[in-house]
Each structure stands twice: as structure tokens, then as C-alpha cells.
Amino acid sequence: MRPQKVIALFAAAAFTLALAVATGQAVAQKPRVTETKFIEISATPIAGFQFTDANRKDFGRLRWRGGLVLKSSSPDFGGWSGLVLDRDGRDFLAVSDSGAWLTGELIYDGVRPVGVRNARIGPLKALKDRPLLRLRDRDAEAVTLAQGTLRNGTILVAFEGNHRIGRFSISRNGVSGPQQYLQLPPEARRMKSNEGFEAISVLKGGRYKGAIIALSERFKDDRGHHTGWIWVNGVQHKLHLTDIGGFNITDAAALDDGGLIVLERRFGWLEGIKMRLRLVSPEEIAPRSVMKGEVLFEANMGYQIDNLEGVAVHRGEQGETVVTLISDDNFNSLLQRTVLLQFTLKAAED
């Protein structure tokens, strides 16, 4: 294909996807899931991450493992904004900005994800198992495993709109109603309804092991840094992440050494969607710190991305760190996709 034609196709795709993301929340009907049920999810493999070179495997410090385009006939499927995988990368939990949870198992062929089985969807609930009726109460944007496993454990779910962070139990039967909500810093109430909590993690190592970190999508201080909070022994402290190029934060995942991987996104009418992954070292994470991190890779519409909003990490069979991304299709399947992408995080010297 001639370079001019490739550029034209990318430009058209960029405009289409930017339009979908920019208008998705306004025009798409977000269903309210009312019951727990099994659903079928089809998975179409993605041959390569880069459109013009499907054989390319290395992208900055990321090495391509494989990806899937996920679809379901269920009208409740979509809008996946947060993701967590169990330690072996098979059991997964996703949360949707329509107020739903999705559990299931990833199927692999070697290291490549090839399918999904045993998928079950259900509603996130309010205290005392009451239903969440208003959309502003259902807008779940991030999830992390706080204790145990996805078959018997505790998760934290971050919501925007009605900003809050809830602690929920999870079992083989799905997600129960919240046990409690974290006390939020008063300043968090100043976040705009659609620019609130987008990332939630529990640090797995380092000097602040066990601390909870929550980052806002686009709540900046007077220096232009992104704002977040860290709960150390239950006490809230503010911290920041530098802004690079006007990207918004969409999720974060904790690493075993106490560091973080942060997922970011930017879109515009001409450039379409861009995504970026940053690695924040354990040494940078502390109350009142300004984190910068290392850019692992940045991708545009020349790659198999969409509106990527969820990131999770697990260990592969050889002990390698595996990074998984999922996209939010805004329940707009005509213009957007639900993609699941997996990479190996390479060592700095590779």
C-alpha cells in the first residue's frame, strides 16, 4: 500500500475514533445491568500491534504477546474502564462505567491470549445491596485487588460522577455490595464530575507496601501536575504526577517492587487517539511527591489501540511482568472496539 494511502486511512480512522470518543458519553445509551448472568464473548485475535508491520514485536520497553477484539451479543457488554487480573493472568475482573462488573477466564495458546470463557456479568450495588439507579452513581472507572484472589477476596472500586472509592467482596459468584467507602480528602469534592478518580491501586512492595493510591483523570494543581492521593495507614496525603503533553490519566496498576504503571490517553479531532504507558519507580512514590516516571511507549492510530482505559499486571510463567490493557467502547460498537492487548515489560537493559 502506498504511503499516501496509508496516511489517508489513518487520518480517516483518527477522525472517526476521535468523534466516537468525544461524543460517546453524550449519545450512547448505557444500560443498567439488573441481574447476574452468564454471557458469551467472542474473541478475534489481533495479528500484530502495528498496522503497517504486523511482524514487529518490540515497542520501546514493551514486547508484544498478542491481543483480542472482544464482542458479545449481550447489550450489557461494553464500557470497560477498569481491569484486574489474578496473579497467573487467567481470572479477570473488569468494571464498566455503566455500573457493571464482568468476570471470566482468559484462554492462552502459549503466551498469546486467544479467548474468553465462563464470562459472567452483574451489577455493582450500593450499601445494603441496594441498586444504583442514577448513572452518576454507577460510573465505575477503576478497580484493584486489595486482598486475596478474584475467587475469594476484597477489591476497591473507584467511581467518578459521584466521586467515591468503595471496598467490595468478590467470590466465585461475582461482586457483592460494598462493605464501606473510604474517607475522601475534602479537595476531592472539587473534581469535575467526568474528571474524577480514574486509577486505583494498592502498592505491593517498597516502603509504602499496602498503601492505597488513587489518581484523578484531570484534576491539576497550580503547577499543572495531575493530582492524586495516597492512604498510608489510613491517613490521606496528596501526591502528584507531572503532565507530559496534555495526556489524561486513565488507570494505574501496581508492580511487585512497589512501583506503578500508569496508563494515559489523549485525543483530538485531527490526531485521533493516543495512548501512553509510564513506569513510576518505588523511590518516586511518597506523600507530597511529584512523580515523573519513565515513558515505556506511546502509540497513535497507526497501532491497534482504541479508547484504552484499563491496565492490569501479572506474572508470566517465566516470572516476567505482563501488562494487559482493555478499551472502553462507550457502548458505541459501530465506531469503537473493545480490545484487549498484552505485552511483556522488558528489563531496562534489553
N, C-alpha and C positions, 0 to 999 in steps of 0.2 A: 504494500500500500504506500502511495506517495506521501512524503512528509506533510504536504499541504492538506491532503485529505485527512490524515490523522489529526492534525491540528484543528481542522474544522469540526471533526466528530467530537473531539474533546471539548471544544468550545460549546457546541450544542448540548452535550451532556452536562457540562458545568452549569449552563444557564438553567436547564431543566431541573437539575437537582437543587440548585440554589433556590429556585422558585418553590419547589416542593417543601424544602426545609423552612423557608421564610414564611410560607403560608400554611404549613401543615397543621399547626395548632389551631389556626383560625377556621379551616374548612373541614377537617376530618372529624368524623363522628367517633368519639372514643367510647367504646362500650363499657357498661358496668357489669362485671362478672358477678353473678349471684350465687353460684354453686361450684363445688369442686367436682371436676370430671376429667376423664382421660381424653386426650385429643391425639390425632395423627399428625405428625410433622414429616414432610418430605424434605430431603436434603440433596441438593445438586452440587457436586464437587466443583471447586474453582481450580482450574488447571495451574494458574500462575498468578502471582500478585501483581506483576506489571503487565499492562495490556500489550505493549509492544515487544516484550521479551519474556514469554511465559517460562523460559528455562532459567531465568535469573533467580538465584536463591538468597543472596546476601544483600541486605538493605541496612547500611550503617551497622549498628551493633545487633541487628535482628537477622535471623536466618529463617526463611520461610519453611513451614512444615505443611501447611495446607489450609483450605478454607471451604466453607459451605454457604450456599444460598438456601435459607430455610423458608418453607411455606407451609401453610395449613389451611384447610377449608373452614376451620373454625373462625367465626367473625371476631372472637375474643383474642386471637393471636396477633401480637404486634406491640409496638411502642416500647420495646425493651430498653430500659435506661440504666439498669444496674445488673451486675453479674458476679457470681462467686462460684468457684469450683472446689470440690473436695481435694484432699492432698494428692490423690492419684490422677486427678483430672477427668474422672468419669462422671460422678454425680455432679449435677449443676443445679443452681437456683438463679433465676432471673426475676427481676421485678419490672413492672410496667408503669408508665405514667398515667395509665387508666385505673390503677389501683389493683392490679392482679399480680399474682406470683405464678411462676412456672418452674416445675421440677422435672427432671429426667436424667437420662444417661447418654453420654456421648459414646459412639462406637468408633473404634480406630482400626485401621489397617496399617500395622506398624506404628509409625508416629503420626500418620495422616488421619485427621478426623474424616469419617465417611458417612455418618448418620446419627440419628437420634432415636431412642426408644424409651418406652414407658413414660411418655410425657403426660404430665398432669397439670391442670390449671385450676386456680381458685382465687377467691377474693381476699385481699388484705382487709382487716377489720379494725374497728375501734375498740376501746376498752369495753369489757364485759361482752365481747363478741357481737357488738352492735355493728350494723352495716355502715360503710362510708358512703353517704348518698351524694354529697357535693363533689364536683370534680376537683375543686381546690383542696379538698381533704384527701383525695385519692392519688395525688401526683407524686408517686414514689420515684425517686431519681437515683438512689444508690443503695447498695446492700453489702454487708460484710459478715463473715462468720466470727462471732465473738468467743464462743466456746463449743467444744465437742465436734460433731460432724454434721453433715447435712441430713443424716438419718436420725440423729438424736443430739440436738444442740440448741444453741442460742444465737440468734442473728440480730444485727442492728440494721434498721431501715431508715434512710433519710428521705424526708419529704420537703418539697417546696410548695409555694402557694400558701398553705397554712404550714409555716415552717416548724418542723419538729423532727426529733430523732427518737424512734421507738425501739424497745427491746422485745423481741418476739421469740417464741419457742418454735422449733422445727423438728419434725419427725418424718417417718416413712409416709405418713398420711398428709403431709404438707405443713403449711404455716398456720399457727393458731393466732388468736388475738393477742394484742400487746400486753406484756407484763407491766410495763411502766414506760414513761418518757423521760429522757434526760433533761435536766435543768439547763436551759439555754442562756447564754450571755445576753443581757438586755440589748446590746448592739445588734444582735442577730435579727431583731424585730424590724430593723431599718432596711433589711434586704428587700428588693423588689420581689413581687410575687413570683415572677418567672426567672429570677436570677439568684435563687437561694442555694440551699445545700445541693451539691451535685456529686460529692465524693465523701465516702466514709470508710475508715479503715481502723483496725486495731493493730498496733505495732507488734511485730513478732520477735523482735530482738533489740539489742542495744540498751543504752542506759534508761530508755523510757519504755521498755517492754511492757505491754499491757495497756499502754495509754491509747486513748481514742483520738483520732484526728478527723475533723470534718472541714471540708473546703467548699467555699461558695463558687458559684459559676462565674459571677462577675460583680463582686462587691469589693471595690477598691478603696485603698486608703488615700491620703492626700499626696502620696508619692507615686501613685499609680500601680501599687502592688496589689495582687489578689489577697483577699483576707480569708483566714481560716482560724480554727481554734483547736487546741489540744487539751484533753482532760487528763491530768496527771493526778492519780489517787483521788479522783473525783473533783479536783479543783480545775476550773477553766482558765486557760491562758490563751492570749491571742498570738498568732504567728502569721507569716506572710510568704507568698511565692511571687517572685519577680514576674512581671508581664514581659513577654517577648513577642512583639509583632501583633498585638491585639487579639491573640487567641483566648478563648474561654476555656475554663476547666470543665470537663465532663465526667471524670471519675478518677479514682486512685486505688491502688492495690498495694498491700504491704508485702515486703520481702522478708525472708528468714533472718537476714542480718540486721534488721531494724530500719532498712531503707524503704523508699516508696517509688512506685512507678506511677506517674501522673499522665492521664490522657487528656489531650486538649483538642479543640476544634475551632475552625474559623470558616465562615462562608461569606461570599459576596456575589453580586449579580454577574460579574464578568469572570471571576476566577473559580466559582463554584465552591465545593467543599475542600477544605484542607484538614489534615489531622496531624498531630504530633505526639510523640511519647517522650517524656523526660524522666530521667533517673535521679532521684534525690538521695544522697548518701545519708547514713545514720548520723554522721557528725553535723550535718546541716539542720537536723530536726531538734528543736528545743523551744521552750516558751519564749516568746518575743523575738524569735529568729526571723531573718529574711532568707528564705531558701531560694536557690537558683537552679541547681541541678544540672545534669548533662543531657543534651538533646541526643536521643538514641536514633531517631529517624523522623523525617517529616515527609508526608505524602500528599499529592494533589489528585486531580481527577484522572491522571494517567495511570492510576493504580486502582485495584479492586476495593475501593473504600465506599462508604456511604456515610450516613449521619451517625458516626461511631460514638456511642455514649457509655459503654460499659467495658471495664477491663478487669481481668482476674489473672492470678498466677497460681501455678502448681509446680511440683517437681516431676520431671520425666523419669523414665526407668533407669537412666544413667546418672541421675542426680542433677540434670540440667534444669535451669529455670525456664518454664514455658509460660508465655504471655498469650492470653486469649482475649479477643475483642469481639464485641457484638454491637449491632447498629439498631437504632430506633427508626422505624419506617413511618412514624407519625400516622399509622393506620391509613397510609396512602400507597397501597401496593401497586397502583398504576404507574407511579413515578419513582417510587423508592423500593429498596430491598431490605430484608433482614439478612445481614451477612454475619458469619462467624469466622474469624480469622485467627490462626495460631502461628506463633513464631517462637524460636529458641532465642533467649537472651545470651549473646556471645560474651565471653570474657573480654576485658578491655584490650588485651594484647592480641586477640585473634585478628 
